[in-house]
Amino acid sequence: MTKTAVILFNLGGPDTLDAVEPFLFNLFNDPAIIDAPGPVRYCLARWISWRRSPVAKHIYEQMGGSSPLLSQTRAQSDALDLCLNEGTHSAAFKSFIVMRYWHPMSDPVAAQVKEYGPDNIILLPLYPQYSTTTTGSSIKDWNRAAKIVGLEVPTTAVCCYPVNVEWITAQCDLVVEQLSARQLKTQIKTPVRILFSAHGLPKKIIEKGDPYQHQVEQTAAALAGAIADRGHADLDWAICYQSRVGPLEWIGPSTEDEIARAARDGLGIVVVPVAFVSEHSETLVELDIEYRDMAKALGVTDYTRIAAVGTSDQFIRGLAGLVEKSLVKGGLCQVTQTGNIAPQFVTEVVSDGGQRLCPRNQTQCPQIYTD
């Protein structure tokens, strides 16, 4: 029986209020987040994490004192294992969770995977859109940890799946359900604008060739099309970006600006988190509390936030399909990695869809042109 280890990458979050500052330090000490020489980055990370800790603690206090991300990722991991192992007799699958900035992190998990003794490893980010700051950083750190423990196993990294059919369908189901329920409430007459909200990035990261913004746009367009196909052809929608911090210029428009524009236009708002597959501080606090309060203050009385896909059967089947196609190597791009991820044991980088998804100017895409 062949054994496959599936490594699920996610951001992580503090499990206690005391963990908030060290979690923030790990985040800002990542060279993918702050591109500065090591000693400078270390000092900046110490200062930023100390300064932001009180605000961040207040955010996590509103969620009961910790992040729910690990428990939700565990639920996704369990659901994925059930889906992958259903009806199989010649293969076994086991998923392992790796968080980038809080526990469980790469080093102990790499040791666990080596003890498991897999024949293959699939690196599967819970980030549908690729960015050097998320998936790229996670893969680099995994490669480092795998090298330390001598985990020399054929490994494939799924770099992205921004328009994966099951991922889009899972989101579409949630949006259409809400829109249909809203139509049944005859007292609600206000037309709505759908805001596809994603985590933002500093503009300079995108200008260096990071494909994240392009892939968010792909997700939003595919989702808008799917919603239109389900009977909402007159959809009014916009893409926006949330969670801006620091003095740098970020990609836009911001979610705050789009909320204000909808208020000026006299519209209700339906917010869809198009880059998050789990609930965490940016959905439960930023979208559900802070932006809702902002909308109310601007006169928006009809504000709805669509849930993250979580353990939706459709989404989990989509993840399982990515794993299975990566093993079969049929229907996925297959490009030997030569540059951006700089792997030790990752031998291939694949995306969903059968072709490279990013234009040539997005040079930080981990897939290369072969023509």
Rosetta blueprint (number, residue, H / E / L):
1 M L
2 T E
3 K E
4 T E
5 A E
6 V E
7 I E
8 L E
9 F E
10 N E
11 L L
12 G L
13 G L
14 P L
15 D L
16 T L
17 L H
18 D H
19 A H
20 V H
21 E H
22 P H
23 F H
24 L H
25 F H
26 N H
27 L H
28 F H
29 N L
30 D L
31 P L
32 A L
33 I L
34 I L
35 D L
36 A L
37 P L
38 G H
39 P H
40 V H
41 R H
42 Y H
43 C H
44 L H
45 A H
46 R H
47 W H
48 I H
49 S H
50 W H
51 R H
52 R H
53 S H
54 P H
55 V H
56 A H
57 K H
58 H H
59 I H
60 Y H
61 E H
62 Q L
63 M L
64 G L
65 G L
66 S L
67 S L
68 P L
69 L H
70 L H
71 S H
72 Q H
73 T H
74 R H
75 A H
76 Q H
77 S H
78 D H
79 A H
80 L H
81 D H
82 L H
83 C H
84 L H
85 N H
86 E L
87 G L
88 T L
89 H L
90 S L
91 A E
92 A E
93 F E
94 K E
95 S E
96 F E
97 I E
98 V E
99 M E
100 R L
101 Y L
102 W L
103 H L
104 P L
105 M L
106 S H
107 D H
108 P H
109 V H
110 A H
111 A H
112 Q H
113 V H
114 K H
115 E H
116 Y H
117 G L
118 P L
119 D L
120 N E
121 I E
122 I E
123 L E
124 L E
125 P E
126 L L
127 Y L
128 P L
129 Q L
130 Y L
131 S L
132 T H
133 T H
134 T H
135 T H
136 G H
137 S H
138 S H
139 I H
140 K H
141 D H
142 W H
143 N H
144 R H
145 A H
146 A H
147 K H
148 I H
149 V H
150 G L
151 L L
152 E L
153 V L
154 P L
155 T E
156 T E
157 A E
158 V E
159 C E
160 C E
161 Y L
162 P L
163 V L
164 N L
165 V H
166 E H
167 W H
168 I H
169 T H
170 A H
171 Q H
172 C H
173 D H
174 L H
175 V H
176 V H
177 E H
178 Q H
179 L H
180 S H
181 A H
182 R H
183 Q H
184 L H
185 K L
186 T L
187 Q L
188 I L
189 K L
190 T L
191 P L
192 V E
193 R E
194 I E
195 L E
196 F E
197 S E
198 A E
199 H E
200 G L
201 L L
202 P E
203 K H
204 K H
205 I H
206 I H
207 E H
208 K L
209 G L
210 D L
211 P L
212 Y H
213 Q H
214 H H
215 Q H
216 V H
217 E H
218 Q H
219 T H
220 A H
221 A H
222 A H
223 L H
224 A H
225 G H
226 A H
227 I H
228 A H
229 D H
230 R L
231 G L
232 H L
233 A L
234 D L
235 L L
236 D L
237 W E
238 A E
239 I E
240 C E
241 Y E
242 Q E
243 S L
244 R L
245 V L
246 G L
247 P L
248 L L
249 E L
250 W E
251 I L
252 G L
253 P L
254 S E
255 T H
256 E H
257 D H
258 E H
259 I H
260 A H
261 R H
262 A H
263 A H
264 R H
265 D L
266 G L
267 L L
268 G E
269 I E
270 V E
271 V E
272 V E
273 P E
274 V L
275 A L
276 F L
277 V L
278 S L
279 E L
280 H L
281 S H
282 E H
283 T H
284 L H
285 V H
286 E H
287 L H
288 D H
289 I H
290 E H
291 Y H
292 R H
293 D H
294 M H
295 A H
296 K H
297 A H
298 L L
299 G L
300 V L
301 T L
302 D L
303 Y E
304 T E
305 R E
306 I L
307 A L
308 A L
309 V L
310 G L
311 T L
312 S L
313 D H
314 Q H
315 F H
316 I H
317 R H
318 G H
319 L H
320 A H
321 G H
322 L H
323 V H
324 E H
325 K H
326 S H
327 L H
328 V H
329 K L
330 G L
331 G L
332 L E
333 C L
334 Q L
335 V E
336 T L
337 Q L
338 T L
339 G L
340 N L
341 I L
342 A L
343 P L
344 Q L
345 F L
346 V E
347 T E
348 E E
349 V E
350 V E
351 S E
352 D E
353 G L
354 G L
355 Q L
356 R L
357 L L
358 C L
359 P L
360 R L
361 N L
362 Q L
363 T L
364 Q L
365 C L
366 P L
367 Q L
368 I L
369 Y L
370 T L
371 D L
